[in-house]
Structures are given as structure tokens and as C-alpha cells.
Amino acid sequence: MTEKQSEFLQSRQRNMGKHTRWLAQIITAGLLLLSAAAVPANPVPVTATGIPLDAPWKIKLYEMVHKEFLHPAWGWQHSERDYRLAVQLATDDGLKIDKDALFAAAFLHDMAAFKPCADKKMEHGECAALQSPAILKSLGFPMQKITIVQQAERGHMFYSDPGKDPTAIVLHDADSLDFLGDIGAARIIALTGAKAPSFAPAVKTLRGFLKSIPPRLITKSAQRIGKQRAAELKAFLDTLQAETYDGKAM
């Protein structure tokens, strides 16, 4: 190899090294940009189970119920389950719902347990429908959706007629399902309280749910889940009956 050929090869190797370093720098910069784009500057906060709090009014409402709606049967956890399950039912049945209205109704439908009605005889769903608009307006809720919220609140109980609005229907079914299964047993037995002489009345209520709730479920997905949860609840109650000596020591 001549001296000129050797110098040429050395020069070419130096240039290739520069190009390689330059290409590596470009790739690194690109990866950093992609990584930065993948992480939102202000990530959306979520609830305990991952529901997006994607509007300021939702954050305020969630903070309120966490402070004020504390109860083993009717508290914010029940509302959170209702919302999650209602969305699942809507997805499974292909129903178009208003998630803003559902969020508001799910977290306020049992508010009468914490903010009692002036009229003690008023059905608690009706009470929520009358009292929630003022609360939601103060939080910045889009009030053009308030009618959907009120319909869902009025029709949320298993014995109520939710009408034809899909948002009200899925809340009705989700709330009904939360009375079944092991969670239904936990909720109703929790209502017994430390001073009650027995939890037999709670068991009687749960036995009644096995007969009254499944036939009132509307969506196909709720009917399917209802069968599973009814079987689950019945198995629990049957075992409880046996472990309390046929209910004589309950």
C-alpha cells in the first residue's frame, strides 16, 4: 500500500467516526424527544380506582365526597364502584352514555344519607335530584347536562324505573348489582352496627335481594353479572346458615 493510499484510508476512517458520532447524537436526541412527549406535562389525576378526574369540577366533587360521604354502605367507595361498573355495563352493551352526568350522579345519588332532606318522607333519589343541582353548579359542572343527572339519581334504586336514558339505566343496574355478591353482604351486614343484638335482619334483607333484584336488571351484561353475584351471595348465606347452626345462633 502506498503512502497516499494509507493517508486516504486513515482520512476515510476519521470521517466515518465523525458521521457515526453525529448519527448517534441525532438518535439520542430523538429518543429524548419521544420520551418527553410520552409523559404529559400535567398528568390527569385519578380516583382511588383509576377514574380520570379530567375536569376541575370532578376534582372538587371527589374531594368533597372523600371528606363528607363516609359510610361503609353508602360512602364514596360505593359511588366509585357504581361508576366503574356502570361504564363497564355501557361498554359491554354498546350503550352511549354521558360520563360527566354519570360521574355526578354516581357520587351524589346517595347524598341524602349525608345531607338529609327537609322532608323526611321523601325518597332519597328524589332528594338527591332536588339538592344536587346547587352543589354541582357551585363546582362548575356543565349544567346543560343536569337533567340527565337528575333522571339517573331518581331512577338509581333497583325498585325504581330509570326510564330510557342509557346513563340512568346503567347507574340503576350498577347500583342494583352492588347489593348482590360478597360486596352486597358486606354492605348490609355492616349496617347492623355494634349495638344490634343480631345480624339476622340483615340476612333476611339479603335473602330478599336474591328474589327482588335479578328480575329488575335491564342490561344484558348486568343480567349476566347478576346471576353470578346472586349465586355468590346465596353460597355465602347458605354457609352462614350452616355455621350458625341453621340460623339459631345468628
N, C-alpha and C positions, 0 to 999 in steps of 0.2 A: 504494500500500500504506500503510495507516495505521500509526501508531507502535506500537499494540498488536499488530497482525499481524506487524510486524517483530520485536518482542520475542519473540513466540511462536515464530517460525521459528528465531531465534537460540538460544532455550532448547531447542528440539527438537534442533537440531544438536549442542548441547553434550551432551545426554543420549545421543544416538546414538553420539557419540565415546566416552563412558564405557562404553556397552554393548559397543562394538567392542573396546576395550582389555580389558574384562573377559572377553569371549569368547576373545580371543587368548591371554590368560593361562591360561584353562582348557585350551585346545587344547595349548599348550606343556607344561603340567604333565602332561597325559595322555600326550603323546608321550614325555616323560621317563620316566614310569612304565612304559610299554610297552617302552622301550629297556632299562630296568633289569631288567625281567622276562625279556627275551630273552637276557641274558647271565647264566649261572648264577654264583652267588656263589663256588662252589668247582667249577670245571670239572673233568670227569673226565680224568685223564691218559691218554695213548695210547702205544702202542708206535711203533717206527720207521715202520711202515707204516699206522698208524692203528687198531690193535686197541684197543678200550676196556679200560683197566685199572680196571674198575668194582668191585673188591673189594680190600681190603688185602692178602690173600694173593697176589693176582695181581701186585701191585706188588712184593712181596717176591720172588716167584718170578722175575719178569722181571729184577729187579736181580741176582739170583743167577746166572742163566744168562748175563747180559751180562758178568759178571766171570769166570765159570769155564768156560763152554761156548764156547770159541773155537777154531774149526776151519773150514777152507774147505769141507768136505763135510758135517760133522755138527754144526756150531755152531748158535748161536741163530738165525742167518738162515735156515737150513734149516727149523728148527722154526716160525719165523714164516711162511714160505711154506706149509708144511704146513697150519697152522691156517687161513690165509686161503683156500687152495684147498679145504680140506675144508668150510668154511662155504659156499663157492660151490657145491660139488657137492650139498650137502644142500638148498640153496635151489632149485637147478635141478631136482632130482629130487623135490622136495616131501617130504623126509625130516625127521622131528622128531628133533633131536639135543640132547644136553646140552652146552651151550657151556662150562660150568665144567669138566666132565670132559674135553672136547676140548682145552681150553687146557692143562690139567695134563698130559695125555698127549702132546700135541704138543711141549711143551717139555721133557719128561723121557724120551721114548721111546728116545732115543739116549744116555742118561746114562752107560751103561757105557763109552762112549768117554772119559769124563772121571773117572768114579768106578768103576774096574774091579771086576768080580765076583771074589769069593774063588775061585770055581770057574771057571777059565779056559775050560773046555769048554762052559759054559752059554750058550745062545742069548741074544743081548743084549736082545731083547724080554722074555724071561722074567726076566732080571736086573733090568730096569727095573721090572717088575711087582712084584718082591720088595723092591726098595730104595726105590722112590718113596713108599710109604705113610708111612714115618717122616719123610721130608722134608716131605711135604705136611701132615702132622699138625702139625709144628712151625711151619708157616707160617700155620695157621688155616684150612686147606682144609675144606669141608664133607664130613666123612669118610663120610657115608651114600652118597656118590657114588663111593667108591674102587673098587668092583667094576667100574664102567664104565671107569674109568681103566685098571685092570689089564688088562681084556679088550682095550682099544684098543692098549695097549702090546704085549701078547703077539701080536696079530694084525696089526701095522703093516707088516711086510715083504711084498713082492709075492708071495713064495713061501709066506706064512702064510695060515691060514684065520681071518678076523676074526670068524666067527660071524654071528649075525643082528642084533646090536645096531647101529642106524644110526650111532651115534657111532664105533664101531670100524670100520665099513665105510667111512665117508668118510675116516677117517685112513689106512686101508690104501690106498685109491685115490689120495689126495693124495700120500702118501709114494712110491707107485709112480710117479706122474707126474713127480716131482722127479728121477727117474733118466733121464727122456727129454728131448727138446728140447735147445736150446743149454745150458740150465742143467745138464742131466744130463752133457753133455760137459765142461762147466767143472768140475763136482764131481769126476768120476772122473779126469780128466787132472790135476787139482790134487793128487790122491793120489800121483802119480808121484814127486814130490819132486825136489830139486835133484841128488841123487846117483845117480839112476837112469840107466842107460845109454841107455834108450829109453822112449818112451811107447807103444810097440806093444802091450804087455799091456793098457794102459788102453783102447786102441782095440778090442782083441779083446773085452774085457768089454762095451763099449758095443754092439758088434755083437750080442753075446749078448742084451743087453737088448731089442733090436729084435724078437727072436723070443719071448723068455720073458715080457715084461711085458704087452703089449697083451692077450693072451688071458686074463689073470688079473684084468683090471679088471672091477669089479662094477656100478657105477652107470652108467646110460646117458650121463650127462654126462661121466664120466671116460672112457668108451669113445670118445666123440666127440673129446674133447681129446687122448686117447691117439693117435688116428690122426693128428692134426695134429702132435703133438710127435714121433711116430715118423718122419713124413715129414721134419720139420725136422732131426732127428738124422741120418737117413740121408743127407740132402743134405750136411750138414756132413762126415760121414765119407767120403762119396764124393769130395768136393772135396779133403779132406785126403789121401786115397789118391792122387789125381792130382798134387797139389802135392808129394808126397814120392816122385815117380817110381814110381808103382804100389806104394807102401809100402816100397820098397827102401832109402830114406833117411829112415826114420821114427825 
